[in-house]
Amino acid sequence: MFNFKTLQKNKTVRYGVPMLLLVVGGSFGLREFTQLRYDAQKIRKRLDPSLEAKVNAEKQSVMLEEEYEKMQKVDLDEWKNIRGPRPWEDSKEYQEQQRSRLSKKD
């Protein structure tokens, strides 16, 4: 018959078994928590069914040739390169300056 005092003195039983239970139990617990996270992300990303049907229909109707014809109609020689504001610049003030410069040049 087992003597409980000898089991309590055994370092493997005293420290190893709880550590093993913590590692194995922790992996199962973490799996459940991460699964909850991914399920919540799927729910948030889900679109309204009517909107999703509309998006899928538009994706299927676009043909490569149609897009090529649209690109041929665009005049690429008459564009102007305008840089955006730097992080330290006020965007509205900078846009007004750009517009005034363009109107003076034309």
C-alpha positions in Angstrom: 0.0 0.0 0.0 1.2 3.5 -0.7 2.3 5.7 2.0 1.1 9.3 1.5 4.0 10.8 3.5 6.5 9.3 1.0 4.5 10.6 -1.9 4.5 14.1 -0.3 8.2 14.0 0.1 8.8 12.9 -3.5 9.9 16.0 -5.5 8.4 14.7 -8.8 5.0 14.3 -7.3 5.2 17.5 -5.3 6.5 19.9 -8.0 6.4 18.0 -11.3 2.7 16.9 -11.4 1.3 20.3 -10.6 3.6 21.9 -13.2 2.6 19.3 -15.8 -1.1 19.9 -15.0 -0.5 23.7 -15.3 1.1 23.4 -18.7 -1.4 21.0 -20.2 -4.4 22.7 -18.7 -3.1 26.1 -19.7 -2.7 25.0 -23.3 -6.4 23.9 -23.4 -7.5 27.1 -21.7 -5.6 29.3 -24.1 -7.1 27.4 -27.1 -10.5 28.2 -25.8 -9.8 31.9 -25.3 -8.1 32.3 -28.7 -11.1 30.5 -30.3 -13.4 33.1 -28.7 -11.2 35.9 -30.1 -11.3 34.6 -33.7 -15.1 33.9 -33.5 -15.7 37.5 -32.4 -13.5 38.8 -35.3 -15.6 36.7 -37.8 -18.8 38.2 -36.4 -17.5 41.7 -36.7 -16.3 41.2 -40.3 -19.6 39.8 -41.5 -21.5 42.0 -43.9 -25.2 42.7 -44.2 -26.5 39.9 -46.5 -28.0 42.3 -49.0 -24.8 44.4 -49.2 -22.7 41.2 -49.5 -24.8 40.0 -52.4 -24.4 43.4 -54.1 -20.6 43.3 -53.6 -20.3 39.8 -55.0 -22.4 40.7 -58.0 -20.2 43.7 -58.8 -17.1 41.6 -58.5 -18.4 39.1 -61.0 -19.6 41.7 -63.5 -16.3 43.5 -63.9 -14.4 42.3 -66.9 -10.7 42.9 -67.7 -11.5 44.4 -71.1 -14.0 46.9 -69.6 -11.3 48.1 -67.2 -8.8 48.4 -70.0 -11.2 50.5 -72.0 -11.8 52.8 -69.0 -8.0 53.3 -68.7 -7.7 54.2 -72.3 -10.2 57.0 -71.9 -8.3 58.6 -69.0 -6.0 61.4 -70.1 -2.7 60.8 -68.3 -0.8 63.7 -69.9 -2.7 66.5 -68.1 -2.4 65.5 -64.5 -0.6 67.5 -61.8 1.4 66.1 -59.0 0.5 67.7 -55.7 2.1 66.5 -52.6 0.2 66.0 -49.4 0.9 67.8 -46.1 3.8 66.8 -43.9 2.8 65.5 -40.4 3.9 68.8 -38.8 1.9 70.9 -41.3 -1.7 71.9 -40.9 -3.5 69.9 -43.7 -6.3 72.4 -44.3 -4.0 75.4 -44.5 -1.6 73.5 -46.8 -4.4 72.5 -49.1 -5.6 76.1 -49.4 -2.0 77.1 -50.3 -1.8 74.4 -53.0 -5.2 75.5 -54.4 -4.2 79.2 -54.5 -0.9 78.3 -56.3 -2.7 76.2 -58.9 -5.2 78.9 -59.6 -2.4 81.5 -60.0 -0.6 79.3 -62.5 -3.6 78.7 -64.6 
